[in-house]
């Protein structure tokens, strides 16, 4: 997993700070006003990912609710 940040290219102290923290630049973008942004990434380890479970109705239940919704909305 990656931790991705963006840094204003006109801020050398911020860039240096993130480089010393282990971030590495991987992209540079500019906007229409020629302000450059440096995108930096750092690999994150030992991060516990939470798995979010969500109940999803079966296909037949969804069809029943969809058809009843259409009928009730037309009435």
Secondary structure, 3 states (H helix, E strand, C coil): CEEEEEEECCCHHHHHHHHHCCCEEEEEEECCCCCEEEEEEEECCCCCCCCCCCCCCCHHHHHHHHHHHHHHHHC
